[in-house]
Amino acid sequence: MAETKTETKVGEVTHFFDKIGVAIIKLEKMLKKGDTIKIKGNTTDLEQTVDSMQVDHADIEEASPGDEIGIKVSDKVREGDEVYK
């Protein structure tokens, strides 16, 4: 999927916990609480604000490239879906 001028790829979904609605995202760029993200894939097209992020069950305000974070998502996402900001 091609990136546009307004969208920058920040990471990729590596796991999704269906029962609790949490996506695990491996970050390529910094992400902060309050950022608006888009999650896109073959059957996924979701846009939402990052209300909370966790690393190892601890709440964080921002995450750096290389971090794997958990965020609550409003709809189902899939492994391999790309995350844009």
PyMOL commands that set and color helices and strands:
alter all, ss='L'
color gray80, all
select strands_A, chain A and resi 9-17+22-27+31-32+36-40+45-49+53-55+58-60+62-63+68-72+82-84
alter strands_A, ss='S'
color yellow, strands_A
deselect
rebuild
show_as cartoon
